[in-house]
Amino acid sequence: MKRKLRDRQFILRAAAKASQSKCNAKIAALGFNPSGQCVAKAFNQKRFLRKGGGLHAEMILMREARRKGIVSILLCRVGKSGDLLPVDPCPTCAQKAAELGIKIFTVPAEED
């Protein structure tokens, strides 16, 4: 029961962070250390004018992984109305996370 409540709190924190993004796909990531503490958070950011040219939220956390001791990342996407949407890391981020030994978990979409 406590674990579910704690997980829900992390999902709410990730959703709130994702809503700060200026991108069309509002995505946030929370980084956790080995003891399960949230030690970093980020949202995706526009960087270039072309589609897909921005900084991914998980990419930002992976840059800080060694310094902050991040071993897992929770990825969350929200829609314009604040509802949870499906999300998966891109192949490049998934590969880099595997190389770094970081597990990426995703928040499931809300069911009607």
Summary of the structure (lengths in Angstrom):
residues: 112
radius of gyration: 13.4
end to end distance: 22.9
largest distance: 45.0
contacts: 324
relative contact order: 0.19
helix: 35%
strand: 25%
